Amino acid sequence: MLTKCSTFEALAGLVWRARTMALRMRPDQRTKLLFAVDGRRRFIPSLPKGFFGNGILLTAALSDAGTLMDNEFQHAVKLVQDAISKVTDKYMRSAIDYFEVTRARPSLSATVIITTWSRLSFHAMDFGWGEAVYCGPVGLPEREVALFLPHGKDRKSMIVHLGLPASSMKTFEKLMDV
């Protein structure tokens, strides 16, 4: 049983599970959730304050579609938390070495890639005519991508942008209506 989770962990688990169900994946099919983890404080020693380079690393939560769909959404959240917890200094250094040698890109088969812009201050930008009413992408780069954007004056709501076949969208919307 979960005792606590972040907004990202909860929303990522919910979206991953709902998307898997909406796409009607085969129960034995492996599904993967890819997302970036901020590694700045995970390096030992940590990166210097004000470091302005790439300090993120992709991590993955994996599951059989059947297991993901048959369990409550808390199971998906736990898988997200487990994926985050494995991102240690040793893991990041190993991943960097692996990428430098192979330049390998992860397979996107049965994958959803989630990114969040919840901490970016787009809403505070003023180009001379006041605060922005909305900031977001014109479109998503791939249908495997889901993007979380803060919404509302208080920035406490989230908009979820994602690509799905039209035949799956109604099911996804019903599953997300919690």
Residue, then its C-alpha position, 0 to 999 in steps of 0.5 A: m500500500l502506498t503511503k505517499c507519492s508525488t503528483f508526477e508519480a500519481l499522474a504518470g501511473l494513472v496515465w500509463r495504466a489508462r493508456t495501456m487499457a485504452l489501447r487494449m494491449r494484449p495481457d502478455q505484452r510488455t509495456k514501458l513507461l519512459f521518463a526523465v529523472d533530474g540527476r543533479r542531486r543524485f551525483i556524488p559529489s552533486l553537480p555544482k549549484g547553477f550547473f547549466g548542462n544536461g543533468i537528466l537521465l531516462t529511466a523506465a518502469l516495465s510491466d506486462a500489460g495484463t498485470l498493469m491493467d488487472n491491478e489498481f493504479q497504485h501498482a503503477v505508481k509503485l512501479v514509477q517510484d521503483a524506477i525513480s529509486k534505481v537512479t543512483d550515482k552508480y546507475m547514472r554513471s553506468a548509463i552515461d558510459y553505456f550511451e557513450v559507447t553504444r549511442a543506443r536509443p531505447s525501443l519505443s515499442a509499447t512505450v509511453i514517454i512522459t515529460t512534465w513542464s510543471r516546474l517551467s515558469f512559462h506562465a510568468m513570462d511577459f512579452g509586453w502585454g501581460e501574463a500568458v494565458y496558455c503556454g504549450p506545444v503546437g503539437l507532440p513530436e510522437r504519438e508515444v509522448a505524453l506531456f503534463l502542463p500546469h493549468g489555471k491561475d493557481r497552477k494546481s491543475m494539470i493538462v495532459h497532452l498525449g497522442l492516441p488513436a481516435s478509437s482509444m480516446k473515449t476509453f482513455e477519457k473515461l478512465m481518466d475521469v476520477 
